[in-house]
Amino acid sequence: MSSVADARPSPRRSRRATSRTPGIHPAAARVWEPEPTWVPATASSAELLGGIAGGLVGAIAAPIIAGPVHQALAGLGPGPGGRPVDAAEMGDPGWFGPDSVAWRVHSDPSLLVAGIAAFTLQALHPLAMAGVAEHSAFSDDFMGRTRRTGEFVQGVVYGSTPRAERLCRMVRKVHEPVVGVAPDGRPYAANDPDLLDWVHIAEYLAIAAANRRFALHPMTRDELDQYIAEVAVVGEHTGVESPPRSWDEILRSLERHRPDLAVAEYAAAGVAFLDDPPIIPGPAKPVWRSLWVGAKACLPPVGRRLLDLRPPSTRDLAGCRAALRLLDNLAEGDGPELAAAKVRLGISA
């Protein structure tokens, strides 16, 4: 079976400007200079105050808007109901455990924004997006796909060791038939290690950025390193050859993928869908727009540049914080994966 790796340079070989500069105009060479170090911003005081005010307004309006908003956006979060706990798994902390950074990060409602940001960033790789567009009903089953992705992301963090391993095997199996030829003529395979690396780093860059900007207790710079080191085990079990283990390493991975990124046809269609999803009913549109603005604010500089995004306003960022507080208030306790983990470990709710 041919794969992307058959037709492309080794993913471990640098493709920076240093290997291309002979004969290239200096202005073009400057485009490929390494990106400055990016550490996702935390909320400003104005954003925090605006989010508090917006949350109060949302709480007052909740009796009117709660029903349609919850129904329209429920697919973005975990599915309803709890998850049974296997007696054989009792006491197993899984890959992470309650003392990990990942447990705290993945319990925050900022993960809703992270999921949207992660898809947007992943879509900027034409081969990764070709696999999504040509092998799944993205626009027809957006909420279903989002829910399944969320179940995996939460399951590997809060699940027992056997459950986390099982979820990763399922992902590898689902990826096996996702092969084809992208519109630009290049072959792709979802289980190609280079594409798996891209999906992995895009997912966790987005989660980290959303947490830093919108979480109630955002990660510190040191915790960014710890978080990326923790989630490397997920990359290993899904086929990533050398997943990053620090924030600097994940940025180097992003830099290595940078020449491959572009707003191709499938990416443009995906972003246009997110900009105004027809599946979101009118009463929930303002909440969705706030989440979408927040997601775009969480993209790394190269993503924002490719999509030609202006810096978000304080009002927009405060609106996203308010929307997250509203949705968090509408949620009924812990998600099923975290709830099951607490039962498994005997942790009081």
ABEGO torsion letter per residue (X at the ends): XBBAAAABBBAABBABAAAAABGBBAAAAAAABBBBBBBBBBBBAAAAAAAAAAAAAAAAAAAAAAAAAAAAAAAABBBBEBBBBBAAABGBAEAAEAABAAAAAAABAAAAAAAAAAAAAAAABAAAAAAAAAABBAAAAAAAAAAAAAAAAAAAAABBAAAAAAAAAAAAAAAAABBEBBAAGBBBBAABAAAAAAAAAAAAAAAAAAAAAABABBBBAAAAAAAAAAAAAAAAAAGBABBBABAAAAAAAAAAAAAABBBBAAAAAAAAAAABBAABBAAAAAAAAAAAAAAAAABBAAAAAAAGBBBBBAAAAAAAAAAAAAAAAABBEBBAAAAAAAAAAGBBX
